[in-house]
Amino acid sequence: MKTMWNIEWFQIVLLTFIALFAGNQAEDETSLVLTDILPKDTKTYDKNRPPKYSGQPTVVYFHVTVLSIDTINEESMTYVADIFLAQSWRDHRLRLPENMTSEYRILDVGWLQDIWRPDVFFKNAKQVTFHEMSVPNHYLWLYHDKTLIYMAKLTLVLSCAMKFESYPHDTQICSMQIESLSHTTFDLVFKWNLTDPLVTNPDIELPQLDIAKNFTEDCTLEYSTGNFTCLAVVFNLRRRLGYHLFHTYIPSGLIVVMSWISFWIKPEAIPARVTLGVTSLLTLATQSTQSQRSLPPVSYVKAIDVWMSSCTLFVFMSLMQFAVCNHFMGTGTPAKPKVLSDEELHSAGLDSPGHTNGLLRFRAKSPNPAERRTTPKYVTSCYGREVALFIDKWSRFAFPFAYLIFNIFYWTTYLEDVNVINL
């Protein structure tokens, strides 16, 4: 009986404990209303005034998680980024909900319209999209020390002042600037989170660019109305050369080499050499237009302009080289048919009646009209032909050597600039 009595008491104590625990849970899970966190005298709370403590400016800490970077458009100088933006600040004027036992409490995001929040805007954004699929992608937490954390997922279309002097060996520096709209540094200061201000997805893959490095910085500026706090995330985007190497540099280089084939063609083959030079020149012009199709029409000289202009100059010079060769070859003068005078016919005895048959035979042996209309033979100077052949032999070595020197100068100059920028 005593054992049964002890078991019954144990069951009673256990049920009582469970009931008390369930009651506490029910109290904790009681839904909140806005007045549960606002001061009892709501007139003392101004949602437009930052919660300055002891006269010091309110400090807002930021954290940015970069989920993706894509759609980098050189023509419009914009890029698209998906981010998580976290803001945290302490508002000592708020009240903690009663019976708050958990580390934090999730609040209704709509309450941000009735309490103070940082007036954040993206300074270089052209478009900001808030995600609402399948639920609004944001939340608001309240901690025991009256710290509020607001997290939201955003898609930003940001402007980036790109410079193309070294294109396609360029490294673009693009930023994401977060600034206060209406509060000066006297009332509000933005700071980066001390532990992890910036996290970038390591799986970000761009078609032509690599993220060489990224970092955070302070971009606070002084305006005519005062100093407005500002933070920036900076991306160094380095262009990969693979695409342009196979679609611009190698094809244009082969066109230049193809134009040198005319140096091995005989100087007399005028149509072949002219056709080869003109075809190479037109192909290179088309290649130059396609290589800059995605770029804005800037007024300064780019690295791709230097390359394509130099290749065009080499092809044009090979065409001019043939013009010089043709000048030394000379056009000559066609051999004129000899016309016999009456005296010469008389002396030859071809004008007598007895020689009529012979004259007819002479005329019969003369070429027919079709043969007489053939292209006349031109007299070519032997010395001029030797000079033209010498120029061809000299060009076979001079043009490739000059092109090699240009390549060494071009690649060392621009690849060195890339290394300096990356440092």
PyMOL commands that set and color helices and strands:
alter all, ss='L'
color gray80, all
select helices_A, chain A and resi 2-28+34-36+42-44+109-113+242-264+270-291+303-329+342-348+353-365+369-372+382-422
alter helices_A, ss='H'
color red, helices_A
select strands_A, chain A and resi 58-73+78-90+104-107+120-122+125-130+138-143+147-159+171-180+188-192+198-200+209-218+221-223+226-228+230-239
alter strands_A, ss='S'
color yellow, strands_A
deselect
rebuild
show_as cartoon
